[in-house]
Amino acid sequence: MSIGWSGVFPAVTTQIREDLSIDLPETQRVVDDLIRDGVTGVIALGTVGENNSLEYDEKVSVLSAIVEVVAGRVPVITGVSEYDLRRAVRYAQAAEKAGADGLMLLPPMVYVTKPNELVAHFRGVAASTRLPIMLYNNPPAYRTVIDRDVLSALVDVPNIVAVKESAPDTRRFTDFRNIFGDRFVLFAGLDDVALEGLYLGARGWVSGLTNAFPKESVELVRAFERGDHAKAMEIYRWFMPLLHLDAEHDLVQSIKLAEQVMGRGSERVLPPRYVLEGARRAEVIAMVEKAAATRPSLGIANAA
């Protein structure tokens, strides 16, 4: 299965009202603004989209609203983050019906699978849908590793086409390219090693902080692609203090707070998360405000 996924795919936020209901119009506005700022795809209902805090019907409603507002302008890939195979299959099939262009498939939540169980989970979801699938590897968060043996056992599954690599060990990009060639499209999935991932063979970047600074994120990747490595490095070094937030336990609250400071969305989150408070909140706000005041020149308007 051939896909054209590349560039910057923000893991978009799900906007929440004060009464903790889902604000679909605001979620659509946030996504539309990102597309207007040049992103080349969106990840709906990833970690930053608070997937595991939503009910099944809410997930389908959020995804359907995002598909509607995107209207085919860029690919919409939705997170599949469930406790077991039956739930994952149910949502994957609903996502296909809702018009998603692909799935970002996570290991089963809570239970830490053995390699053969993980392979069976991925195969089971893949067999239930015609959609292309990006596997999501994030050992620090989910305690499960998608290693070479797991991928080797999935080479024959035609709609498993990509891997979002969020392990901090960037050697994995080179190892996977050496072992599998171009069989799996690689995406950098950890913001503060994104440029390293691009240099080592990633075709794109699934990003959290793009929600707050989309134009800079897009230009970073474009500069790399056109060989302007000085500009790519300039943007990356400016961005790095914020990119580190993507690797922290409170990444969702930090990214949504950054989004709010930049006038792009609300910081409200669903329990068990709560908005940042005290010194941590002040620290993140100061970081975002400093980044906004020192934005690198992109040759385009830098307005948020």
BELJOKA-V813020 format. One line per field, one symbol per residue. psi: psi as a letter, one per 30 degrees, with the letter a starting at -180 (. if undefined). A space follows every 50 residues. Layout:
psi->???
//
This chain:
psi->kklgklbjjkjllkkklegglkjeeeeeeeeeeeefgglglkjkhaefgh efgkleeeeeeeeeeeeeeehgelkjkkkjjleleeeeeeeeeeeeefgl flkjkllkldkjlleeeeeeeeeeeefflfkkkjkjjieeeggkkjaeee eefgegjegjflkjjgkfjffeeeeeeeefbgekkkkkfjeggeeeeefg fkfajjkeffeeieeeeeeeeeeeeggifeeeeeeeeefeeeffffgleh eeeeeeeeeeeggfakfklkkflllklbeeeeeeeeeeeeeefgklkfgl kgk.
//
